[in-house]
């Protein structure tokens, strides 16, 4: 018989919300849930009943990707590169 450890059962989900049509999505909190459907229900129960929002996103934390240090360096160099403004 296969035994599921509690650490394997729950996954971390990130909850984002938007208050108005022109508002940006904002991270609200993280939660533990066994699956995406339960995470959505938990987010609605714990957040939407307290806050006036028009949209909510629930994303598995493992699906959120952050920039690597190399990518961050590349973007920083690109943004700061203003050689095109130099005149001869």
C-alpha positions in Angstrom: 0.0 0.0 0.0 1.3 3.4 -1.0 1.3 5.9 1.8 1.1 9.6 0.9 3.1 11.9 3.2 1.4 15.1 4.2 4.2 17.1 2.7 3.4 15.5 -0.7 -0.3 16.0 -0.4 -0.4 19.8 0.0 0.9 22.2 -2.5 1.6 26.0 -2.1 -0.6 28.3 -4.1 -0.3 32.0 -4.6 -3.4 34.2 -4.6 -3.7 37.4 -6.6 -6.6 39.8 -6.9 -7.8 42.9 -8.8 -10.1 45.5 -7.2 -11.2 47.3 -10.4 -11.2 47.0 -14.2 -8.2 49.3 -14.5 -6.4 48.0 -11.4 -3.3 45.8 -11.6 -3.3 42.3 -10.1 -1.7 42.2 -6.7 -0.3 39.3 -4.7 -2.4 38.8 -1.6 -1.2 35.7 0.2 -0.1 32.0 -0.1 -2.1 29.0 1.0 -1.7 25.2 1.2 -4.2 23.1 -0.6 -4.4 19.5 -2.0 -5.4 20.6 -5.5 -6.2 23.6 -7.7 -10.0 23.4 -7.2 -9.6 23.4 -3.4 -7.1 26.2 -3.5 -9.7 28.3 -5.5 -12.4 27.6 -2.9 -10.1 28.4 0.0 -9.0 31.7 -1.6 -12.6 32.7 -2.2 -13.6 31.8 1.3 -10.6 33.5 3.0 -10.3 36.6 0.8 -13.2 37.4 -1.5 -15.8 37.6 1.3 -13.7 40.2 3.1 -12.5 42.3 0.1 -14.4 43.9 -2.8 -12.6 42.4 -5.8 -13.6 41.8 -9.4 -11.1 39.0 -10.2 -8.9 36.5 -8.5 -6.1 34.3 -9.7 -4.9 31.2 -7.9 -1.5 29.9 -9.2 0.6 26.9 -8.0 3.8 28.4 -6.6 5.9 25.9 -8.6 4.4 27.4 -11.8 5.6 30.9 -10.9 9.1 31.5 -12.4 11.4 34.2 -11.2 14.3 35.7 -13.1 17.8 34.1 -12.7 20.6 36.4 -11.6 22.0 36.1 -15.2 18.6 37.2 -16.7 18.4 40.1 -14.2 21.8 41.3 -15.1 21.0 41.1 -18.9 17.8 43.2 -18.3 19.6 45.7 -16.1 22.3 46.2 -18.7 19.7 46.5 -21.5 17.7 49.1 -19.6 20.8 51.2 -18.7 22.3 51.1 -22.1 21.8 54.5 -23.6 24.7 54.6 -26.1 22.2 55.5 -28.8 22.1 59.0 -27.2 25.8 59.6 -27.7 26.5 62.0 -30.7 29.8 62.1 -32.6 
